[in-house]
Amino acid sequence: MILEGRTLATQIREPLAQRAAAVHQKIGRPISLAAIGSTDDFGAHMYLKKEVAAAQKIGLQTKIFEVNSQTPAADFVALVKKLSADTNTDAILIPRPLPAHLAATDYAAYLAPQKDVDGMSNINMGNLFLCKTWAEIEALPGFVPCTAMAVIKLLEFHHIALTGKEIVVIGRSSTVGRPLAHLLTCKNATVKLCHRQTDLPRAVKDADIICSAAGTPGLLNAAWLKPGCTVIDISTNWHNNQLTGDTDPAALAARGVHYSPVPGGVGPVTLAVLLENMVRSKERGL
């Protein structure tokens, strides 16, 4: 089974323009999104423009603030503080990677949690890791990282059971790996979080579900996996002149493994979840 994400993404996005229009009517202006993006990473900046264009398509007012390796750290933090306090800014998006000196600042401590649509602020991240159950996740006043939530939604859309399953998450970033591992734990799965020092063949051999977010083409060998398991390939790599994940889809299929494709799997769902969070950022205050 191929766990494609475009159908689910369409379902999530379909009502968003109407919801955004309803908010616009109530407050007398469009929902406002501010995005702070680094121009040093061409791919990331182009994807940010795609996200902003998608937000505009559902009726949001948007503005991109560009930063780079020459941007003073104090100016960057001041911008985050200003947008967080601005009553006319409803949603804030700060894609990573950021230039190293900006990433090293404490900007996440000043990011307003109710505007932080990708769940990266200190408050949103802290609240996430205080949760033990899915009911507590659903009751959170802020947001959780969009890619991690997209993986959960994709698995459930394709009726992949999570309760009691042995799940391996490859990659321990604060963006995807660690939040995803915690969300899966709140779904009552038993989760193993893997990193560069993990004996990966041993870690995945009995897993029911493997979620790979390492960003390394060919990392996950299909021969290590038990037939019938599920692989969620979260990574997007440019390799041999094409987009690819961490796996070889043909090898997974030959092994009898269910998998999400790259592109067309987690990616579209992540964007849909992000757009829904932008709308929710203002809906919650009405």
N, C-alpha and C positions, 0 to 999 in steps of 0.2 A: 504494500500500500504506500502510495506517495502522499504525504501530508502537505498538500498545497495550501497556501495561505491567502490567495487572492479572493476566493469566495467569501471567507470569513471577513477579510478586510472590507470588502464591498458592503457586507451586512452592517458592520460597525459604522462605516462612513455614510451610509445612505440617509439616516435621519439628521445628520449633523448640521446641514445648511438650514433646515427648518428650525432646529433648536437654537442655532446662533441668531436667526432672524427674530425668534421670540424674545431672546435676551435683548437684542437691539431695540425692539419695540418697547420693552419695559424700561430700559435705562436711557433711551434717547440717543444712543450712539452704538457703533459696532464694538464687539469685544476687541480689545487691543492686545496684540502680542509684540513683545520686545525680544529680539534675539541678539545675543552677543556671540559673534563667531570669529574664529581666527582665520586670517587669510594666508597663514604660513602653510597650512595643509590644504592643498588644492582640492583633493577628493572630498574632504570633510566640508569645505566651504561650498562646494557645488551641491552637496547633499543638503546642506542647510538651506540653500536657495530653493531646492525642490520642496523641502518642508514648508518654507514660507509661502511658496506659490500654492501649495495644497491648502494652507490656511486661508489664503486670500480667496480661493475658489469656493470655500464654504461661508464666506462673508466676513472674515476677520480683517481688521485693520492691522497692518504689520510694519515693523521697522527693524532693520538690521544695523547693529553697531559693530563695526569692524575693529578687531584688535590684531596685533602681531608681535613679533619678537622685540620691537622697538617701543611698544606701549609701556609707559611707566606702571609699575605694579599698583602704586597708590591711586592712579587714575582709574584703573580697572576696578579696584575695590570700591572706589567712590561711585562709579557708574552702577555697580550692583546695588549699593545702598540707595542711590537715587531712584532707580527703577522700582525697588522694593517698596519705597515709601510713596511713590507716585500713585495717587488715587485714580489716574486715568490709564494706568498700565495694569492689565488684568492677568496676563500670563507672561512668564519669563522663561526663555530657553537658552541654555549655555552649552552647546555641543562640545564634546571633547574629541580629540586632544586639544589642549590649550598650550601655548608656549610655556616652557618649563617654569620660568620665573613667575608667570601668572597662576599656573596650577599650584605653585608652592604657597600662594597666599591663603588667607583664611576667608576667602570670599564666600564659601558655602555657609559660613556662620551668619552672614548678613542677608542671605537669600530668603525672601519671605516664603514660608512653606506653602501658603495658600495660592501663591503664584508660580511655584516651582513645579512646572508640569512634567518634568522628567525625574522627580523624586530624588534630587541630588543634594538638597540642603542638609545641614547637620540635624535639624529638627525632624525632617521627613525620614531621613535614614535611621535616626535613633528610634523614632516611633515604630518604624518597620520592625526593627530587631527586638523590640519589646513584645511583639505579638507572638502568641503561641498557637492560635487557631485561625482558621480562615474567616470565621465570623469577625474576629478582631481586625483582620486585614481589611475586610469590607467596611468596617466602621471607622477606619482611619480618617481624620479630618483633612489630611494632605494627600500626597500622591506617592506612588512607588515607581521605581525605574521602569520605563516603558518596555524595553526589550524583555526584561524578566517577566513582566505581566503578559506580554505577547506570547511567550512560550507556553505559559499556563493556559491561556485562551486557545492556542492552537491545538494543544494536546486534548483539551476537553471537547473542542469542536469535532475532533476526529474520534471521539469516544475512547480515548486511551485512559484506562483507569490509573489512578495515582495512589490511592490508599493502599498501604502495605507493600508497595513496590520498592525494589532495590534500584536506586537511581544514582548515576554518576554524573557529576557536573565537572567539566574540564575547563579550567580557568577560574582564577579567584579575584578578578577585578571587582572594584566597588560599583562598576557600571552594570555588570551582568552577572558574573559568576556567584559572588557571595549573596546578592539579593535573590537570585533565582534559587539557590540552594535553600535559603530560608523560606521562601514562598512554598517550595515543594515540601519542606518539613511541616509547614502549617497545613498542607494538604494530607498529612499523615503518611508521607513516604519516608523511607529510610535513605538518607542522602550521604554520598561520599564525595567530598570536594577535592579535586585533584589539581596539581600544579607541576612545575618543572621537575621537582624532585620525586614525583610519584612514579612507581613502577606501573605504567599505564596498561600494558597487556594483562597484568594480574588484576588490576583494579576493575577493568571492564568485562572480564570474561564471564561473570555470572549476572551482570546487570540486566535488568528488564528494560531500562530506558537510559540512554546516554545523551547528554546535552553538551555539545562541544562549542566552546567560545574561545578557543586558543588563538585563532588567527594564523594557523599554520597549515598550508595546503598539504594534503596527504598524511596528516598526523595520525588519523584514526584508521587503523588497518582492519578491513572487514573480517579477516581471518581470526582476529582476536575475539569476535563477537559471537554470541550464541544465536542460532537461527531463530527468527521470530521476534527478536527484540526490536526496539524502536530507537532511532537516532534522530535527534533534533540538531541540525547543523545551523548554528547561529552566526558563524563567521562569514564575512564577505572579503575575499581576497582577489586581487588581480594577478592571475597566474597563467602563463602560456597564452597570453592575449585573450583571456576570457575570465569572467567572474566565476569564482569557485569558492567552496567552503573548505572545511577541514577533512572532507571525505571524498571517496570516489563513488558516485551514485551507481555506476554499473556494477562495481564490486559488491556494494551493499545489496543490490537487487539479486545478484547471483547467489548471495549468501542467505537470501530469504529474510532480509532485514527491512522493516518499515522505516521510511526516512522522509525528512523534509528537504525539498530541493533548494538550491542556491543558483540563481535568484528564484523568487516566487514562493518562498516558504515563510520564514519568520519576518523577513523584511517588510512586506506589505502590511502585516498585522501590527508591527511596531509603529509604523507611521499612522495607522488608523487609531491605535490606542493613544498616541501623542495628540492627534487632532481632537479626539474625544475629551482628553484632559484639558485642552485649551478651552473648550466650550464649558466644561464642568467648573473651571476655575472661576468663572463669573456666575454660573447658575447657582452655585452653592451659597452665594451671598444674597440671593433674592428671596 
